[in-house]
Amino acid sequence: MPRYLRLTYVSRATFPPVRDGAGFHPEVGGILVQSRRNNARTRLVGGLYFADGCFFQVLEGREEDVEALYARLQDDPRHEDLRVLDRREIREPEFRGWAMKHVPDAPEVRALMARHGRIGFEPYSFSPELVDGMVALLLGTQDSGQPAEPIRGEAERDAASRRTEVSMLLGAAGLLVSAAALAIVLFR
């Protein structure tokens, strides 16, 4: 029987924030497309939250697969200062419906931060209780657009991955068009 691991880590983005910090960051969209495609192939699952320049990510899967991915993430130039907040063996993955669930900047997260006396999102100082609260929130909050699809056979995973990638690319293209239109209006 395989050993499953949940690894929760944080990191800081190396890319600049979007103007006024509003909206869905195109770099995060690219990360989601790549994560969903790669994770579906390796049967890894998890959740991602991004705010105030920080990533909060949960990875679940077979222990050796999670550890291998985390080792590769250390060299990803899109983020730095990776720190593991929690590493625990689990009976089975709880994020099993999502190759990489994405929760947008949600009011539920701001409410959780407020309950813990926090104004911004600074996950490097999270207590174990707040880490568990964020994981529970990721599990219980609506995804930003990826339907919960069980990961099945290789052909089904690849088809689901392609659908997710097309959906994310179309969403990112729409954001770029909107940003271009806004830039034209602002800089006329």
C-alpha positions in Angstrom: 0.0 0.0 0.0 1.5 3.4 -1.0 2.3 6.0 1.6 0.6 9.3 1.0 2.0 12.6 2.0 0.5 16.1 2.4 3.1 18.8 2.1 2.1 22.4 2.8 4.5 25.1 1.9 4.8 28.9 1.2 6.9 30.9 -1.1 7.3 34.5 -2.4 6.6 35.4 -6.0 9.6 36.8 -7.9 7.4 38.4 -10.5 6.0 41.9 -10.1 2.4 42.4 -8.8 -0.4 43.4 -11.2 -1.3 47.1 -11.2 -2.9 48.1 -7.9 -2.7 44.4 -6.8 -6.1 43.7 -8.3 -7.3 40.9 -10.5 -6.0 37.5 -11.5 -2.2 37.6 -12.1 -1.2 36.1 -15.5 1.8 34.4 -14.0 -0.4 32.6 -11.5 -2.6 31.5 -14.5 0.5 30.1 -16.2 1.5 28.2 -13.0 -2.0 26.7 -12.8 -2.0 25.5 -16.3 1.4 23.9 -15.9 0.6 22.4 -12.5 -2.7 21.0 -13.6 -1.2 19.3 -16.6 1.8 17.9 -14.8 0.0 16.9 -11.7 -2.6 15.0 -13.6 0.1 13.0 -15.2 1.9 12.2 -11.9 -1.3 11.7 -9.9 -0.5 14.6 -7.6 -3.3 16.8 -6.3 -3.5 19.9 -4.2 -4.6 23.5 -3.7 -3.1 26.9 -4.3 -3.8 30.3 -2.9 -1.9 33.5 -3.9 -2.2 36.9 -2.3 0.1 39.8 -1.3 2.9 38.3 -3.3 2.9 35.0 -1.4 1.9 31.5 -2.4 0.3 29.0 0.0 0.3 25.6 -1.6 -0.8 22.1 -0.5 0.5 19.1 -2.4 -0.8 15.5 -1.8 0.1 12.2 -3.4 2.5 9.3 -3.0 5.3 10.4 -0.7 8.1 9.9 -3.3 6.1 11.9 -5.9 5.4 14.8 -3.5 9.0 15.0 -2.4 10.3 14.8 -6.0 8.0 17.7 -7.0 9.0 19.8 -4.0 12.7 19.3 -4.9 12.0 20.5 -8.4 10.1 23.5 -7.1 13.2 24.7 -5.3 14.6 25.6 -8.7 11.5 27.3 -10.2 12.5 30.9 -10.9 8.9 32.2 -10.4 9.2 32.0 -6.6 11.8 32.0 -3.8 12.1 31.5 -0.1 10.3 28.2 -0.1 9.4 27.1 3.4 7.6 23.9 4.5 4.9 24.7 7.0 3.5 21.2 7.5 4.5 17.7 6.3 2.3 14.8 7.3 1.4 11.3 6.3 -2.2 11.0 5.3 -4.5 8.0 4.7 -5.5 9.2 1.2 -5.4 12.5 -0.6 -8.3 14.9 0.3 -7.8 17.1 -2.8 -8.4 14.1 -5.0 -10.8 15.9 -7.3 -8.3 18.6 -8.3 -5.0 18.3 -10.1 -4.4 21.8 -8.6 -7.4 23.6 -7.1 -7.1 27.4 -7.1 -9.0 29.5 -4.7 -9.0 33.2 -5.7 -8.5 36.0 -3.2 -11.6 35.1 -1.3 -13.5 36.9 1.5 -13.3 33.6 3.5 -9.5 34.0 3.6 -9.7 37.6 4.7 -12.2 36.5 7.4 -9.9 33.7 8.6 -7.0 36.2 8.8 -9.2 38.6 10.8 -10.1 35.9 13.2 -6.4 35.4 13.9 -5.8 39.1 14.3 -4.1 39.6 10.9 -4.7 42.2 8.3 -2.7 41.0 5.3 -1.7 37.6 4.0 1.8 36.8 5.5 1.9 32.9 5.7 5.5 32.7 6.9 4.3 33.5 10.4 1.3 31.1 10.4 0.7 29.0 13.5 0.0 25.3 13.0 -3.7 26.1 13.8 -3.8 28.8 11.0 -2.0 26.4 8.6 -4.7 23.8 9.2 -7.4 26.5 8.9 -6.1 27.5 5.5 -5.9 23.9 4.3 -9.5 23.4 5.4 -10.6 26.6 3.7 -8.9 25.5 0.5 -10.7 22.2 0.7 -14.1 23.8 1.4 -14.0 26.9 -0.9 -15.1 27.0 -4.5 -12.4 26.6 -7.1 -11.7 29.4 -9.5 -12.9 27.5 -12.5 -11.6 23.9 -12.6 -14.4 21.4 -12.1 -13.7 18.7 -9.6 -12.8 15.8 -11.9 -11.6 12.5 -10.4 -8.2 11.5 -11.8 -8.7 8.2 -13.6 -6.8 6.4 -16.3 -4.0 8.0 -18.4 -6.2 8.9 -21.4 -8.8 10.5 -19.2 -6.2 12.4 -17.2 -4.7 13.7 -20.5 -8.1 14.7 -21.9 -9.0 16.5 -18.6 -5.6 18.2 -18.6 -6.1 19.4 -22.1 -9.6 20.8 -21.3 -8.2 22.5 -18.2 -5.3 24.0 -20.2 -7.6 25.3 -22.9 -9.9 26.8 -20.3 -7.1 28.5 -18.4 -5.5 29.8 -21.7 -8.9 31.2 -22.8 -9.3 32.9 -19.4 -5.8 34.3 -19.5 -6.4 35.6 -23.0 -9.6 37.3 -21.9 -7.7 38.9 -19.0 -4.9 40.1 -21.4 -7.5 41.6 -23.8 -9.2 43.4 -20.8 -5.9 44.7 -19.5 -5.0 46.0 -23.0 -8.3 47.7 -23.4 -7.9 49.3 -19.9 -4.4 50.4 -20.7 -5.6 52.1 -23.9 -8.3 54.0 -22.0 -5.9 55.0 -19.2 -3.1 56.1 -21.3 -4.9 58.0 -24.0 
